[in-house]
Amino acid sequence: MPTPVLLSRGLDPVLGIFTGFFAYYLHETHPRTAPPPDKRLAALVQWKWEKWKREREEKLDALERGAEESSRVVS
Protein backbone atom coordinates (compact mmCIF):
# COMPACT_ATOMS: atom_id res chain seq x y z
CA MET A 1 0.00 0.00 0.00
CA PRO A 2 1.54 3.35 -0.99
CA THR A 3 2.30 5.95 1.64
CA PRO A 4 -0.32 8.72 1.71
CA VAL A 5 0.92 12.18 0.81
CA LEU A 6 -0.78 15.53 1.12
CA LEU A 7 0.79 17.42 -1.79
CA SER A 8 3.95 15.61 -2.82
CA ARG A 9 6.82 13.74 -1.22
CA GLY A 10 9.10 16.76 -1.44
CA LEU A 11 6.61 19.46 -0.53
CA ASP A 12 5.06 17.79 2.53
CA PRO A 13 8.17 18.21 4.76
CA VAL A 14 8.53 21.85 3.67
CA LEU A 15 4.88 22.47 4.50
CA GLY A 16 5.36 20.85 7.92
CA ILE A 17 8.43 22.95 8.75
CA PHE A 18 6.71 26.14 7.59
CA THR A 19 3.64 25.34 9.69
CA GLY A 20 5.80 24.73 12.76
CA PHE A 21 7.72 27.98 12.41
CA PHE A 22 4.51 29.91 11.75
CA ALA A 23 2.83 28.40 14.83
CA TYR A 24 5.84 29.29 16.98
CA TYR A 25 5.87 32.84 15.61
CA LEU A 26 2.17 33.24 16.40
CA HIS A 27 2.72 31.85 19.90
CA GLU A 28 5.53 34.33 20.60
CA THR A 29 3.77 37.39 19.18
CA HIS A 30 0.15 36.89 20.27
CA PRO A 31 -0.61 39.23 23.20
CA ARG A 32 -2.30 36.54 25.31
CA THR A 33 0.32 33.83 24.89
CA ALA A 34 3.48 35.91 24.43
CA PRO A 35 6.17 35.15 27.01
CA PRO A 36 7.83 38.06 28.83
CA PRO A 37 10.71 39.69 26.91
CA ASP A 38 13.38 37.93 28.99
CA LYS A 39 11.86 34.50 28.24
CA ARG A 40 11.67 34.83 24.45
CA LEU A 41 13.77 32.58 22.27
CA ALA A 42 16.11 35.36 21.11
CA ALA A 43 16.88 36.40 24.70
CA LEU A 44 17.43 32.79 25.77
CA VAL A 45 19.75 32.10 22.84
CA GLN A 46 21.70 35.28 23.58
CA TRP A 47 22.03 34.29 27.26
CA LYS A 48 23.21 30.80 26.34
CA TRP A 49 25.73 32.20 23.82
CA GLU A 50 27.16 34.62 26.41
CA LYS A 51 27.40 31.82 28.97
CA TRP A 52 29.22 29.59 26.46
CA LYS A 53 31.67 32.38 25.57
CA ARG A 54 32.36 33.14 29.24
CA GLU A 55 33.02 29.46 30.05
CA ARG A 56 35.24 29.14 26.97
CA GLU A 57 37.28 32.20 27.99
CA GLU A 58 37.69 30.83 31.53
CA LYS A 59 38.82 27.48 30.15
CA LEU A 60 41.31 29.08 27.76
CA ASP A 61 42.66 31.32 30.54
CA ALA A 62 43.15 28.29 32.79
CA LEU A 63 44.97 26.44 30.01
CA GLU A 64 47.14 29.49 29.36
CA ARG A 65 48.05 29.80 33.05
CA GLY A 66 48.88 26.09 33.14
CA ALA A 67 51.14 26.44 30.09
CA GLU A 68 52.92 29.43 31.66
CA GLU A 69 53.48 27.53 34.91
CA SER A 70 54.83 24.49 33.11
CA SER A 71 57.20 26.65 31.06
CA ARG A 72 58.53 28.25 34.28
CA VAL A 73 59.22 24.83 35.77
CA VAL A 74 61.18 23.73 32.68
CA SER A 75 63.26 26.94 32.53
C-alpha positions as CSV (number, residue, x, y, z in Angstrom):
1,M,0.0,0.0,0.0
2,P,1.5,3.4,-1.0
3,T,2.3,6.0,1.6
4,P,-0.3,8.7,1.7
5,V,0.9,12.2,0.8
6,L,-0.8,15.5,1.1
7,L,0.8,17.4,-1.8
8,S,4.0,15.6,-2.8
9,R,6.8,13.7,-1.2
10,G,9.1,16.8,-1.4
11,L,6.6,19.5,-0.5
12,D,5.1,17.8,2.5
13,P,8.2,18.2,4.8
14,V,8.5,21.8,3.7
15,L,4.9,22.5,4.5
16,G,5.4,20.8,7.9
17,I,8.4,22.9,8.7
18,F,6.7,26.1,7.6
19,T,3.6,25.3,9.7
20,G,5.8,24.7,12.8
21,F,7.7,28.0,12.4
22,F,4.5,29.9,11.8
23,A,2.8,28.4,14.8
24,Y,5.8,29.3,17.0
25,Y,5.9,32.8,15.6
26,L,2.2,33.2,16.4
27,H,2.7,31.8,19.9
28,E,5.5,34.3,20.6
29,T,3.8,37.4,19.2
30,H,0.1,36.9,20.3
31,P,-0.6,39.2,23.2
32,R,-2.3,36.5,25.3
33,T,0.3,33.8,24.9
34,A,3.5,35.9,24.4
35,P,6.2,35.2,27.0
36,P,7.8,38.1,28.8
37,P,10.7,39.7,26.9
38,D,13.4,37.9,29.0
39,K,11.9,34.5,28.2
40,R,11.7,34.8,24.5
41,L,13.8,32.6,22.3
42,A,16.1,35.4,21.1
43,A,16.9,36.4,24.7
44,L,17.4,32.8,25.8
45,V,19.8,32.1,22.8
46,Q,21.7,35.3,23.6
47,W,22.0,34.3,27.3
48,K,23.2,30.8,26.3
49,W,25.7,32.2,23.8
50,E,27.2,34.6,26.4
51,K,27.4,31.8,29.0
52,W,29.2,29.6,26.5
53,K,31.7,32.4,25.6
54,R,32.4,33.1,29.2
55,E,33.0,29.5,30.0
56,R,35.2,29.1,27.0
57,E,37.3,32.2,28.0
58,E,37.7,30.8,31.5
59,K,38.8,27.5,30.2
60,L,41.3,29.1,27.8
61,D,42.7,31.3,30.5
62,A,43.2,28.3,32.8
63,L,45.0,26.4,30.0
64,E,47.1,29.5,29.4
65,R,48.1,29.8,33.0
66,G,48.9,26.1,33.1
67,A,51.1,26.4,30.1
68,E,52.9,29.4,31.7
69,E,53.5,27.5,34.9
70,S,54.8,24.5,33.1
71,S,57.2,26.6,31.1
72,R,58.5,28.2,34.3
73,V,59.2,24.8,35.8
74,V,61.2,23.7,32.7
75,S,63.3,26.9,32.5
